[in-house]
Amino acid sequence: MWVSYSGAQLAGTKDLPVRPAPRVLDIGCGSRRDPRATEGMDLWPSSGVTIVHDATRIPWPIEDDSYDGLVSHQFLEHVPQGSLDGVNLIFRIFDEMWRVLKPGGSLEFDTPHADSWDANNDMTHQRLFTPWSFRELWVLEKNPLYPRKQWEFVRMHVDRGYPGAPYVRRQLPRLDRVFTRLHFFRPRYIFCTLRKPSH
Ligand SMILES: C[S@@+](CC[C@H](N)C(=O)[O-])C[C@H]1O[C@@H](n2cnc3c(N)ncnc32)[C@H](O)[C@@H]1O
C-alpha cells in the first residue's frame, strides 16, 4: 500500500508548538527600516513604512501588547518640545511604546549625544539627550506627580567619534573599547536597551 507522508511528519516536527514569527516595530524608520523589524512607523510614507502616523498623535493606531520588540533609530531627537494633557511629549511617547510592547519585550533606541557634532548640526533636531536624561525611565524619583511606567534597564553604551572609528569598530573591536573609554574623544551616539517587565 502506498502511504504518503508530509514533510513535517518525516522531519518529526508535527508535535512542535507553532509559534508566530516575532513582530518588531521600527519607530521613525524612514526609508531605512531596521532589517530585524517586521513593520515600520513614520510620519511620511516610504519603503518599509507600514504605518504612516505622527508619533506625537496619541494613541497610536496600534493595539495594546502588539509587538515582541521595538527599535527606534535617530528618532527621539525629533520629538517636539511640548506636552499633551499636561505631560511632556517625550514621556507620552515612552508610555505609548510601553503600551504597544508585549510584557517581557525590549525596546532598543539610539540618539545623538548632546555633546556630539551630530546632535547640534541638524536644524530639525528638537531635543538633546545625555545618558543621564533616560535615567528617569527606570528610576522614578523625579516628577513623582506623573506615574510613568518603570522600564527595566538592560544596557547603555555611548560611542565616540575618532578618526577611522567605523574601521576600528569592525576590525579591532578591543581597541574600539579602549578608545570608547577615553573621554578625550567626543561622544557621538547613545545606544540604550530597556525592557518592559514581564509581570
Ligand atoms: C533621522 S531620521 C531616522 C530614520 C531612520 N530611523 C534611520 O535611522 O535612518 C528621523 C525619522 O523620524 C521620522 N519622524 C520625525 N518626526 C516624527 C513623528 N512625529 N512621527 C513619526 N515619525 C517621525 C522622520 O520622518 C524620519 O524618517
The ligand as an SDF file (V2000), in Angstrom:
LIG
                    3D

 27 29  0  0  0  0  0  0  0  0999 V2000
   16.9170   60.9810   11.2110 C   0  0  0  0  0  0  0  0  0  0  0  0
   15.5610   60.1160   10.5060 S   0  0  0  0  0  0  0  0  0  0  0  0
   15.9720   58.4530   11.0060 C   0  0  0  0  0  0  0  0  0  0  0  0
   15.4450   57.4560   10.0220 C   0  0  0  0  0  0  0  0  0  0  0  0
   15.8700   56.0050   10.2920 C   0  0  0  0  0  0  0  0  0  0  0  0
   15.3720   55.5380   11.5760 N   0  0  0  0  0  0  0  0  0  0  0  0
   17.3590   55.8620   10.2190 C   0  0  0  0  0  0  0  0  0  0  0  0
   17.9850   55.5410   11.2470 O   0  0  0  0  0  0  0  0  0  0  0  0
   17.9070   56.0540    9.1460 O   0  0  0  0  0  0  0  0  0  0  0  0
   14.2000   60.5280   11.5750 C   0  0  0  0  0  0  0  0  0  0  0  0
   12.8970   59.9000   11.1380 C   0  0  0  0  0  0  0  0  0  0  0  0
   11.9010   60.1970   12.1120 O   0  0  0  0  0  0  0  0  0  0  0  0
   10.6980   60.4980   11.4250 C   0  0  0  0  0  0  0  0  0  0  0  0
    9.8570   61.3310   12.2860 N   0  0  0  0  0  0  0  0  0  0  0  0
   10.1250   62.5740   12.7370 C   0  0  0  0  0  0  0  0  0  0  0  0
    9.1150   63.0350   13.4800 N   0  0  0  0  0  0  0  0  0  0  0  0
    8.1780   62.0430   13.5020 C   0  0  0  0  0  0  0  0  0  0  0  0
    6.9070   61.9150   14.0890 C   0  0  0  0  0  0  0  0  0  0  0  0
    6.3740   62.9050   14.8160 N   0  0  0  0  0  0  0  0  0  0  0  0
    6.2260   60.7760   13.9280 N   0  0  0  0  0  0  0  0  0  0  0  0
    6.7490   59.7610   13.2000 C   0  0  0  0  0  0  0  0  0  0  0  0
    7.9490   59.8230   12.6050 N   0  0  0  0  0  0  0  0  0  0  0  0
    8.6590   60.9560   12.7470 C   0  0  0  0  0  0  0  0  0  0  0  0
   11.1560   61.2280   10.1800 C   0  0  0  0  0  0  0  0  0  0  0  0
   10.1630   61.2360    9.1760 O   0  0  0  0  0  0  0  0  0  0  0  0
   12.3900   60.4440    9.8040 C   0  0  0  0  0  0  0  0  0  0  0  0
   12.1170   59.3680    8.9410 O   0  0  0  0  0  0  0  0  0  0  0  0
  1  2  1  0
  2  3  1  0
  2 10  1  0
  3  4  1  0
  4  5  1  0
  5  6  1  0
  5  7  1  0
  7  8  2  0
  7  9  1  0
 10 11  1  0
 11 12  1  0
 11 26  1  0
 12 13  1  0
 13 14  1  0
 13 24  1  0
 14 15  1  0
 14 23  1  0
 15 16  2  0
 16 17  1  0
 17 18  1  0
 17 23  2  0
 18 19  1  0
 18 20  2  0
 20 21  1  0
 21 22  2  0
 22 23  1  0
 24 25  1  0
 24 26  1  0
 26 27  1  0
M  CHG  2   2   1   9  -1
M  END
$$$$
